[in-house]
């Protein structure tokens, strides 16, 4: 149980660091667009600032969702319900938890 908790906490720390980096990148994109009056929407070279901002925002939203899922998994672990399907109540196979440690459901209920 301690090993499982440590693994979940390690994943959580890594994801939190990734989120911090993404937030810094997004701030940099906003700052770059604020300081520039270039019309990048019509620039045939490369992607636009709006595109970069949308991409970073989507990745950041996904990372925040995954962080919430890890927090939920840690809560379930503390409550003694980690590894139990929240739909049917059967055990979640170890292979599924190895692939997706934040899984709340077995494969059949997913």
PyMOL commands that set and color helices and strands:
alter all, ss='L'
color gray80, all
select helices_A, chain A and resi 2-35+40-42+49-79+94-99
alter helices_A, ss='H'
color red, helices_A
deselect
rebuild
show_as cartoon
